[in-house]
């Protein structure tokens, strides 16, 4: 078999990159944004990303827990 007719590994990599370029599941950043975005309305009127309400609740809860931890370890005077 003639070696010039074979496809090189680099040509295969380039072809796969072109094929999967717009696939959301193969791009980690796009997959994370899709997983953390609001299911009903992922973009607002200006085209900006809307986070999931569950994600916002989780962040607020983590901040509250961190605040309670800081209050009881540093802020509260010891009796």
C-alpha positions in Angstrom: 0.0 0.0 0.0 1.3 3.5 -0.9 2.2 5.5 2.2 1.2 8.8 0.6 -2.5 7.8 0.3 -2.7 7.1 4.1 -4.1 9.7 6.4 -1.6 11.0 8.9 -2.4 11.3 12.6 -2.2 15.1 12.4 -4.9 15.2 9.6 -7.1 12.9 11.8 -6.7 15.3 14.8 -7.5 18.3 12.6 -10.6 16.6 11.2 -11.9 15.6 14.6 -11.3 19.1 16.0 -13.4 20.5 13.1 -16.1 17.9 13.7 -16.4 18.5 17.4 -15.7 22.2 17.5 -19.4 23.3 18.1 -20.4 20.2 20.2 -21.2 21.5 23.7 -20.4 18.3 25.5 -16.8 18.1 24.2 -15.9 21.6 25.4 -15.5 21.8 29.2 -16.2 25.5 29.5 -19.4 25.3 27.4 -20.5 22.2 29.3 -20.1 23.8 32.7 -21.8 27.0 31.6 -24.7 24.9 30.2 -24.9 22.8 33.4 -24.9 25.9 35.7 -27.2 28.1 33.7 -30.9 28.7 34.3 -32.9 26.0 32.5 -35.9 28.2 31.6 -34.0 31.3 30.4 -30.2 30.7 30.0 -29.7 34.2 28.6 -31.2 37.6 29.6 -32.3 40.3 27.3 -28.8 41.6 26.7 -27.4 38.2 26.0 -25.6 37.8 29.3 -25.5 34.4 31.1 -28.2 33.8 33.8 -27.0 31.5 36.6 -29.3 28.8 37.9 -31.4 29.8 40.9 -30.1 26.7 42.7 -26.6 27.9 42.2 -27.4 31.3 43.6 -29.0 29.7 46.6 -26.0 27.5 47.2 -23.6 30.5 47.0 -25.8 32.4 49.5 -25.9 29.5 51.8 -22.1 29.0 51.7 -21.6 32.7 52.5 -24.0 32.4 55.4 -22.2 29.4 56.8 -18.8 31.1 56.4 -20.2 34.1 58.2 -21.5 32.0 61.1 -18.1 30.2 61.3 -16.2 33.5 61.4 -18.6 34.9 64.0 -18.2 32.0 66.4 -14.4 31.6 65.9 -13.2 35.2 65.8 -15.9 37.7 66.4 -17.6 36.5 69.5 -16.0 37.4 72.8 -15.1 34.4 75.0 -16.8 34.2 78.4 
